Amino acid sequence: MNNTQALRLEFFIIGLGILALILIFQPFNIVLFSAGCMIVVLAGLLNNLLPLARTGVPARSVITVAMVIAMIFCIVVLISITAAHLYGAFFLNPPDPNTASGRAMALAPKFWQHPFVWSVAGLAAVLAALIWRRTK
C-alpha cells in the first residue's frame, strides 16, 4: 500500500468507530441505536487491522488478516451459541409440555438445525479454505 491508501484505511477504521459511537449515543431512534451496536462490533474487529495501515505493507496481507479475523469471529459465534445451548440444557428447567409456550419450545428445532448456524459454519469453512489457499 502506498501512503494514501494506508491513510485512507486508517481513517476509515477510526471513522467507523466514531460513527458507531454517534449512533449509540443518539437519543432519537432505537433502530439507529441497534445499527450502532452492530457497527461497534465491526469497528472493534477492524481495529485489528490498524497496525497494518502503514506504507509498504502489501494489500494482500491486509486482506488475508481481515479474512483471519472474520474466520475467528465466526468460530467464536459458533462456540457462543453452543455454550448458550449447553447452559440451558444443564442449568435451566425443561419447558413444561402442559403450556402452549412449553409445547412450542419442545417442538422448536435444536440449535444445530437452524440455517444461521450452518451459514456461519459454512462461512468459517470457506474462509479457512481461502486463507489456506492464499498462504500456499
Residue pairs with C-beta under 8 A, 6 or more apart in sequence:
1 9
1 53
1 54
1 55
1 56
1 57
1 58
1 59
1 62
2 55
3 55
5 59
6 53
6 54
6 55
6 57
7 53
9 49
9 52
9 53
9 62
10 50
10 53
13 43
13 46
13 47
13 49
13 50
13 53
16 39
16 42
16 43
16 46
17 40
17 43
17 44
17 47
19 36
19 39
19 43
20 36
20 37
20 39
20 40
20 42
20 43
21 36
21 40
22 36
23 32
23 33
23 35
23 36
23 39
24 33
24 36
24 37
24 40
25 36
26 32
26 33
26 36
45 69
45 70
45 73
46 66
46 69
48 65
48 69
49 62
49 65
49 66
49 69
52 61
52 62
52 65
53 62
60 134
64 131
64 134
64 135
67 127
67 130
67 131
67 134
68 127
68 131
70 123
70 127
71 124
71 127
71 128
71 131
74 120
74 121
74 123
74 124
74 127
75 124
77 120
78 117
78 120
78 121
78 124
81 111
81 117
82 111
85 110
85 111
95 101
95 102
95 103
95 105
95 106
96 102
97 103
97 106
111 117
